[in-house]
Amino acid sequence: MFYEPKDGHGLAKNPFNSLVVPRPIGWITTVDQAGNVNLAPYSFFNGVAYNPPTVMFSAGASRIEGTDGRKDSLRNALETGEFVHNFATWDTREAMNQTSADLGPDQDEMALAGLTPIASTLVKPPRVKESPIQFECKVVQSVELPNTKGEHLYTVVFGEVVGIHIADDLIMDNGQIDIGKLHPIARMGYQDYSEVTDDTVFTMERPGFHPYT
Ligand SMILES: Cc1cc2nc3c(=O)[nH]c(=O)nc-3n(C[C@H](O)[C@H](O)[C@H](O)COP(=O)(O)O)c2cc1C
């Protein structure tokens, strides 16, 4: 089939989420100007630069009445210039899902999901203790995405990763990250996810290219 998204897809459910998979999940902590903590998952998330390490997340419009139309993570990141990304793992999957609840700006999803906030080193938003890897990020740019209807429903936030925490037990004797122990989860389409385990990882040497030192 071929379809132009502006005209609709004709399928029972929009397939787009299933066509860009698997997606890493940015599990984003922010604080508002009063210090209220916010935590939410964003699978329109990725690493976009290696040096300096830079990530992005993309937030759609808020469905909560009485807000300015922006999701809390977006508003907070833009107002304070800071966010933290917490790595979503198999062990944190239920809590991660719970933190996607549509709550008001003054409600703390971290507390709701029974997670433990711990202080960051360089930025105000706290980290999720239960997550074994956290990136402390400073916003470097945001882009409102225009679409063919002239609407700007999504805003992409780029953040330079200024501090990286890695649980020591994930670092193997050879200095590499133990992906099996980390047990990442990723977003698929619909309500589906996938997991990464030791037996689903495979290695391919890239010809004549060894930059990862
Ligand atoms: C796994 C997962 C991935 C999500 N990815 C996104 C995303 O990329 N962009 C988005 O706007 N909402 C996404 N959502 C929905 C938000 O998490 C949800 O709207 C949340 O309430 C936003 O919270 P906030 O207003 O506190 O930022 C996702 C939800 C889940 C469960």
The ligand as a Gaussian input file, in Angstrom:
#p B3LYP/6-31G(d) Opt

LIG

0 1
 C        6.084000       4.443000      26.338000
 C        5.434000       5.771000      26.127000
 C        5.986000       6.655000      25.216000
 C        5.418000       7.924000      25.013000
 N        5.993000       8.768000      24.104000
 C        5.502000      10.013000      23.933000
 C        6.138000      10.932000      23.027000
 O        7.152000      10.617000      22.395000
 N        5.604000      12.182000      22.910000
 C        4.502000      12.564000      23.615000
 O        4.067000      13.709000      23.469000
 N        3.876000      11.728000      24.496000
 C        4.357000      10.471000      24.662000
 N        3.765000       9.597000      25.555000
 C        2.639000      10.098000      26.376000
 C        3.144000      10.943000      27.564000
 O        3.982000      10.161000      28.409000
 C        1.946000      11.448000      28.378000
 O        1.214000      12.367000      27.581000
 C        2.318000      12.112000      29.679000
 O        1.150000      12.361000      30.442000
 C        3.054000      13.420000      29.482000
 O        3.380000      13.880000      30.756000
 P        3.798000      15.355000      31.113000
 O        2.649000      16.283000      30.735000
 O        3.983000      15.247000      32.586000
 O        5.058000      15.677000      30.368000
 C        4.273000       8.315000      25.746000
 C        3.692000       7.405000      26.657000
 C        4.269000       6.149000      26.834000
 C        3.654000       5.171000      27.807000

